[in-house]
Amino acid sequence: MGKRSGSVQQPELNEADVSAVIEMALSDHVSFADIEREYGLSDSQTKQLMRSSLKPSSYRNWRKRVREFSDRREHYKERNRASASC
């Protein structure tokens, strides 16, 4: 990955690591925090890696799915908070 001013230096990943990160990111059961813990990539760095590795339409579909999954999780958390306060 090229160095740009203002961007955080991305850890050097070999081809196998890049493949593993992509597989983890595509999984609905792995969070950005899990990827950061294992490979040292922040969520924005993971998104950059995915954008450069996937076809544009695949990247857009992945982002949409991740956002929707996150929204569903927030809705679930809100429901549990409301139930707990009763």
C-alpha positions as CSV (number, residue, x, y, z in Angstrom):
1,M,0.0,0.0,0.0
2,G,1.3,3.4,-0.9
3,K,2.0,6.0,1.8
4,R,-0.2,9.1,1.7
5,S,0.1,12.1,3.8
6,G,-2.3,12.1,6.7
7,S,-3.0,8.4,6.6
8,V,-1.9,5.9,9.1
9,Q,0.8,3.5,8.1
10,Q,-0.7,0.1,7.3
11,P,1.0,-3.0,8.6
12,E,2.9,-5.0,6.0
13,L,0.8,-8.1,5.1
14,N,1.9,-11.0,3.0
15,E,-0.5,-12.5,0.4
16,A,-1.8,-15.2,2.8
17,D,-2.5,-12.5,5.5
18,V,-4.4,-10.3,2.9
19,S,-6.4,-13.3,1.9
20,A,-7.2,-14.2,5.5
21,V,-8.2,-10.6,6.3
22,I,-10.6,-10.6,3.3
23,E,-12.1,-13.9,4.4
24,M,-12.6,-12.6,7.9
25,A,-14.1,-9.3,6.7
26,L,-16.5,-11.1,4.5
27,S,-17.7,-13.3,7.4
28,D,-20.7,-12.0,9.3
29,H,-19.3,-13.5,12.5
30,V,-16.0,-11.5,12.6
31,S,-15.9,-7.9,13.8
32,F,-13.5,-5.2,12.8
33,A,-12.1,-5.4,16.4
34,D,-11.2,-9.1,15.8
35,I,-9.3,-8.2,12.6
36,E,-7.5,-5.4,14.4
37,R,-6.6,-7.7,17.3
38,E,-5.2,-10.3,14.9
39,Y,-3.6,-8.3,12.1
40,G,-3.3,-4.7,13.5
41,L,-5.6,-3.2,10.9
42,S,-8.1,-0.5,12.0
43,D,-11.6,-0.6,10.5
44,S,-10.6,2.2,8.0
45,Q,-7.5,0.2,7.0
46,T,-9.6,-2.9,6.6
47,K,-12.0,-1.0,4.4
48,Q,-9.1,0.4,2.3
49,L,-7.8,-3.2,1.9
50,M,-11.2,-4.4,0.8
51,R,-11.7,-1.6,-1.6
52,S,-8.4,-2.3,-3.3
53,S,-8.9,-6.1,-3.4
54,L,-12.6,-6.4,-4.4
55,K,-14.4,-5.4,-7.5
56,P,-16.2,-2.0,-7.0
57,S,-19.6,-3.7,-7.0
58,S,-18.5,-6.4,-4.5
59,Y,-17.0,-3.7,-2.2
60,R,-20.3,-1.7,-2.3
61,N,-22.4,-4.8,-1.6
62,W,-20.0,-5.8,1.3
63,R,-20.2,-2.3,2.8
64,K,-24.0,-2.3,2.5
65,R,-24.2,-5.7,4.2
66,V,-21.8,-4.6,7.0
67,R,-23.8,-1.4,7.7
68,E,-27.2,-3.3,7.7
69,F,-25.7,-5.9,10.1
70,S,-24.5,-3.2,12.4
71,D,-27.8,-1.4,12.3
72,R,-29.6,-4.7,13.3
73,R,-27.1,-5.2,16.1
74,E,-27.8,-1.7,17.4
75,H,-31.6,-2.3,17.3
76,Y,-31.1,-5.5,19.3
77,K,-28.9,-3.6,21.9
78,E,-31.6,-0.9,22.2
79,R,-34.3,-3.5,22.8
80,N,-32.2,-5.2,25.5
81,R,-31.5,-1.9,27.2
82,A,-35.2,-1.1,27.3
83,S,-36.1,-4.5,28.7
84,A,-33.3,-4.3,31.4
85,S,-34.6,-1.0,32.7
86,C,-38.1,-2.3,33.3
